[in-house]
């Protein structure tokens, strides 16, 4: 499952008023290919250092989304006056 699809599924469960969130996906033309595949491979750090993640990808995403949804005042504080949620990096 794609990262964005996982995020949308979690938001559908925790913030159903905006569901289905997958309808909000918008592919952009200036970054062809970037929206289609992101890989997470921790085999090098696992093999060389014996590191193991404490949580699966899905568990970590779930906890991250829950934190942000439960701390909207913090999110507003760090973005107010600095970032108007416009697209950056164009």
C-alpha positions in Angstrom: 0.0 0.0 0.0 1.3 3.4 -0.8 2.2 5.8 2.0 -0.5 8.3 1.1 -3.1 5.5 1.0 -2.1 4.4 4.5 -2.4 8.0 5.7 -5.8 8.4 4.1 -7.1 5.2 5.6 -6.0 6.3 9.1 -7.6 9.7 8.6 -10.8 8.0 7.4 -11.0 6.1 10.7 -9.9 9.0 13.1 -11.4 12.0 11.2 -14.4 10.6 9.3 -15.9 14.0 8.6 -13.5 14.4 5.7 -13.7 10.8 4.4 -12.9 9.4 2.0 -9.6 11.2 2.1 -8.2 9.4 -1.0 -10.4 11.6 -3.1 -8.1 14.5 -2.0 -5.1 13.0 -3.8 -3.7 15.2 -6.5 -0.8 14.1 -8.7 1.4 17.0 -9.9 3.1 17.3 -13.3 6.4 18.8 -12.2 7.6 15.7 -10.3 6.8 12.8 -12.6 7.4 9.5 -10.9 7.8 10.9 -7.4 4.2 10.4 -6.5 4.2 6.7 -7.4 6.8 5.0 -5.3 8.6 5.5 -2.0 10.5 2.6 -0.5 11.4 2.0 3.1 14.3 -0.5 3.4 16.0 -0.8 6.7 18.0 -3.9 5.8 21.4 -2.1 5.8 21.0 -0.7 9.4 19.5 -4.1 10.4 22.4 -6.1 9.0 25.3 -3.7 10.1 24.0 -2.7 13.5 21.4 -5.2 14.4 18.7 -2.5 14.6 15.0 -3.4 14.5 12.1 -1.0 14.3 10.0 -0.9 17.4 6.8 -0.5 15.4 5.7 -1.7 12.1 5.2 1.0 9.4 1.4 0.9 9.9 1.6 1.2 13.7 4.1 4.1 13.5 1.8 5.9 11.0 -1.2 5.3 13.2 0.5 6.7 16.2 1.9 9.7 14.3 -1.5 10.7 12.9 -3.1 10.3 16.3 -0.5 12.6 17.8 -1.1 15.3 15.3 -4.9 15.0 15.6 -4.6 15.3 19.4 -2.3 18.3 19.3 -4.0 20.7 16.8 -3.1 23.7 19.0 0.6 22.8 18.7 0.2 22.4 14.9 -1.5 25.8 14.6 1.2 27.4 16.7 4.1 26.2 14.6 2.4 27.0 11.3 0.7 30.3 12.1 2.3 33.3 10.4 5.0 31.2 8.8 3.3 28.8 6.5 -0.2 29.3 4.9 -0.3 25.6 3.7 0.7 26.7 0.2 2.6 24.3 -2.0 6.4 24.7 -1.5 9.3 23.8 -3.7 8.0 24.9 -7.0 
